[in-house]
């Protein structure tokens, strides 16, 4: 019998040209491993890519990071916001650029998909900052690319995506359930596979692979739990669209890791509204592409 | 309401939502008419995006208002939509609590003062 892994390999073998991250972003990922890296070194690497530099400066100066219009250089951004934030921004904007915004055909709306992804990223960061302590930047990235497998399906394995979307509409079911009817490995496995190709850290890969079943994650359990919940709350708040119109089941063990509860929900919803509004620049990057 | 980046704002447009700075202080009130002089300062103030009066003109403007829309202050309809979205998880106690508190949240936002929805960031597109 073929293992799940083999099935994934057979599927992705059909992809001819895999999207790769820009060299600069990969280099930043490696640099982050060195705790002594200086702002000047980071600046030198990023500045070699003018387009990326401009985009980073635009985002660091948006309301989301709390210093609108006050940061004029990459060095300055690293000093004020930290290397990890700048790296998150570099990775986020590069991911948007790798894929076209228009879906191939049919019912999958790629812009609304990215809105769902950005909302999940913003809510993941909020949960990591306040309700289930974790690195907020890692949480943001994990939230942003948790469903990247769906874009791979849309872009490279479009026939499968069409079948999935037909099932979603026919029976008004969740994307993830429709996917199980159509193929044996899912967008979660596929996203994790791409993250591995991109040499992203193990916790991040696990968060992608296990965002529907955080209990299965090992090193990335906290991150996977955060993304699992943020994915649900992006749907609860109806921001963007991940491919279907329902709320998936919430995993009790992920919920219990957080300090969220009935008495905190009103505050939490207000915080989500506020964070989403401040993340305007991310949403407009998708809209205006 | 139209949502746009500041480079697309034109002389004479009217703000549909107040413009805040990062500390939450209102820079310009809702209803303020944007002049060329004001528009040239938006960038300095660190504003990226403004909401102005009028019907959306492009697809991206139409889709750009995020979250639930509460057209004509019809909260009842919104609550029905919520029921439908949660219909497949009626046996999940946490999600039932989430649903109940979400409804409270939306009633709080749209219910008592339906006309002020333009200020809340999630009103109709």
Interface residues (C-beta under 8 A of the other chain):
Chain A: X61 X62 X63 X66 X67 X68 X69 X70 X111 X112 X115 X119 X173 X174 X232 X235 X236 X237 X238 X239 X240 X245 X246 X247 X248 X249 X250 X252 X255 X262 X265 X266 X269 X270 X273 X276 X277 X280 X281 X283 X284 X287 X288
Chain B: X5 X21 X22 X43 X44 X45 X46 X47 X48 X49 X60 X63 X64 X66 X67 X68 X84 X85 X86 X87 X88 X89 X92 X94 X95 X97 X98 X101 X102 X104 X105 X108 X120 X121 X122
